[in-house]
Amino acid sequence: MSSTPEQPTTDRAQRALAAAGLAVPSDLPVARTRRERHDTSAVSVVRFQRAGYRLGGPHTTAVVTDDGTLLGFTNLTGSAPGDLPNKNDAERVAFSFLRRVDGAHAEALTVQWVDRHDETITDAAGTTQTIAGIKVKTRHADGRYTWVLVGPDARIVTYERGVTWDRDEGRRGTDMWLHDAWVAAHDGSGAPPPPPYART
């Protein structure tokens, strides 16, 4: 595992994000890169964050395979102004994004449900912010799950692809590199979160 920025890894993440129509704010530097696993796939996790690496704080993070496939993205840098989309519009935006990322993959997805979902971050002053979106959860023909969280103004807040579910334990099977409570537990700086979080 690497905990220092590596330019080739960062460049690969930036290319994957650009191909998906996503962008990292220009004033967000790379705070940490790490080599990890997404089930059986080797991935790079690139975290962009002001004022250094801090779990729980505002950040943008990407999870990218060695061949440049974007498996995860979250933009938790603050609440966007405007109203949330309705469920139909959120589904339309989500699938437009999914087709841009990988059209063949998107064609094999079936919607499971669409509903509001909130994330929280804590800024440097200790103020907690809620970042709301409409989550479009889908299931791929291969049995794995993909979802998109759509915020105001068709903003893609979070995207995860190829996620497995452990039915016996009632929790996620795939590692959770976009979720700071899970990362803290994995790294030994926090308590293991309960299901549906994955085991650490």
C-alpha positions in Angstrom: 0.0 0.0 0.0 1.2 3.5 -0.8 0.3 6.5 1.2 2.1 9.2 -0.8 1.0 10.7 -4.1 2.2 8.9 -7.2 1.9 10.8 -10.5 1.0 7.9 -12.8 -1.7 6.8 -10.4 -3.1 10.3 -10.1 -3.0 10.8 -13.9 -4.9 7.5 -14.4 -7.6 8.6 -12.0 -7.8 12.0 -13.7 -8.2 10.4 -17.1 -10.9 8.1 -15.9 -12.8 10.9 -14.3 -12.6 13.1 -17.4 -13.9 10.3 -19.5 -16.9 10.0 -17.2 -17.5 13.7 -17.4 -16.4 14.2 -13.8 -13.9 16.8 -12.5 -12.0 17.4 -9.3 -12.1 21.1 -8.1 -8.8 22.7 -9.2 -8.0 23.8 -5.7 -8.1 20.2 -4.3 -4.6 18.7 -4.2 -4.0 15.0 -3.9 -3.9 14.2 -0.2 -3.2 10.4 -0.4 -3.0 7.5 -2.9 -3.1 3.9 -1.9 -3.0 0.5 -3.6 -5.9 -1.7 -2.5 -8.4 -4.4 -3.7 -11.9 -4.2 -4.9 -12.8 -7.8 -4.5 -10.4 -9.6 -6.9 -9.4 -6.4 -8.7 -6.3 -4.3 -7.9 -7.3 -0.7 -7.6 -5.8 2.7 -6.9 -7.6 4.9 -4.4 -6.9 8.6 -5.0 -8.1 11.1 -2.4 -8.2 14.8 -3.1 -8.5 17.1 0.0 -7.6 20.5 1.2 -5.2 20.9 4.2 -4.0 17.4 4.1 -5.5 13.9 4.7 -8.3 13.8 7.3 -11.0 11.2 7.4 -14.5 12.6 7.9 -13.6 15.9 6.2 -14.6 17.2 2.8 -13.0 15.3 0.0 -13.2 13.9 -3.5 -12.1 10.3 -4.0 -11.8 8.0 -7.0 -11.3 4.3 -7.2 -9.7 3.2 -10.5 -8.5 -0.2 -11.8 -5.1 -0.6 -13.5 -6.7 -0.6 -16.9 -8.4 2.8 -16.1 -11.9 1.6 -15.3 -13.6 3.9 -12.8 -15.2 1.7 -10.0 -15.9 4.4 -7.5 -16.2 8.2 -7.1 -17.5 10.5 -4.4 -17.5 14.3 -4.3 -18.2 15.2 -0.7 -16.9 18.7 -0.7 -20.0 20.5 0.4 -23.7 20.9 -0.2 -24.7 22.1 -3.7 -27.4 24.8 -3.9 -30.8 23.9 -5.4 -33.5 21.3 -5.1 -33.0 17.6 -5.4 -34.2 16.0 -8.6 -37.4 13.9 -8.5 -37.0 10.1 -8.8 -37.6 10.0 -12.5 -35.1 12.7 -13.3 -32.5 11.1 -10.9 -32.8 7.8 -12.8 -32.5 9.5 -16.1 -29.4 11.4 -15.0 -27.9 8.3 -13.4 -28.3 6.2 -16.5 -26.9 9.0 -18.8 -23.8 9.0 -16.6 -23.6 5.2 -16.4 -23.8 4.9 -20.2 -21.0 7.5 -20.5 -18.8 5.5 -18.1 -19.5 2.1 -19.8 -22.4 1.6 -22.1 -22.2 -2.2 -22.2 -22.2 -2.3 -18.4 -25.1 0.1 -18.2 -27.3 -2.0 -20.6 -27.1 -5.0 -18.2 -28.3 -3.0 -15.1 -31.8 -3.2 -13.7 -33.1 -0.6 -11.2 -33.8 -2.0 -7.7 -35.0 1.2 -6.1 -34.7 5.0 -6.1 -34.8 7.1 -2.9 -33.2 9.9 -1.0 -29.8 9.2 0.7 -27.8 11.5 2.9 -24.0 11.7 3.6 -22.3 13.8 6.2 -19.0 15.5 6.5 -17.3 17.6 9.2 -15.4 20.7 8.2 -12.2 21.9 9.9 -14.2 24.0 12.3 -16.1 20.9 13.5 -19.4 21.8 11.8 -21.3 18.8 10.3 -22.8 19.2 6.9 -25.4 17.0 5.3 -25.0 16.3 1.6 -28.2 15.0 0.2 -29.0 13.2 -3.0 -31.3 10.8 -4.7 -29.8 7.3 -4.9 -30.4 5.1 -7.9 -29.5 1.5 -6.9 -29.2 -1.1 -9.7 -28.3 -4.7 -10.0 -26.1 -6.0 -12.9 -26.9 -9.3 -14.7 -23.8 -10.7 -13.0 -25.4 -10.2 -9.6 -23.3 -7.3 -8.4 -24.6 -3.9 -7.6 -24.0 -0.4 -9.0 -25.4 2.9 -7.8 -25.3 6.6 -8.4 -26.2 9.4 -6.0 -27.6 12.4 -7.9 -27.6 15.8 -6.2 -29.0 19.2 -7.2 -28.4 20.4 -10.8 -27.7 16.8 -12.0 -24.5 16.7 -10.0 -23.0 13.2 -9.5 -22.3 13.0 -5.8 -21.3 9.3 -5.5 -20.9 6.4 -7.9 -20.0 2.8 -7.0 -19.8 -0.2 -9.4 -19.4 -4.0 -9.1 -20.3 -4.2 -5.4 -21.0 -7.7 -3.9 -23.4 -8.5 -1.1 -22.9 -11.1 1.6 -26.4 -12.5 2.1 -25.4 -14.8 5.0 -24.1 -11.8 7.0 -26.5 -9.2 5.7 -23.7 -6.8 4.8 -21.7 -5.6 1.9 -18.9 -7.9 0.7 -16.8 -5.4 -1.3 -14.3 -3.1 0.4 -15.5 0.4 1.0 -12.8 2.9 0.0 -15.2 5.8 -0.4 -16.6 5.5 3.1 -14.5 7.1 5.8 -16.0 5.2 8.8 -15.0 2.0 7.1 -11.6 3.3 6.1 -10.9 4.4 9.7 -11.7 0.9 11.0 -9.7 -0.8 8.2 -6.7 1.4 9.1 -7.0 0.9 12.9 -8.1 4.4 13.8 -11.8 3.7 14.3 -14.3 1.1 15.5 -15.7 -1.4 12.9 -19.0 -0.1 11.7 -22.0 -2.4 11.9 -23.8 -4.0 9.0 -24.5 -3.2 6.2 -20.9 -2.0 6.2 -18.4 -4.6 5.0 -16.1 -6.3 7.4 -12.7 -4.7 7.8 
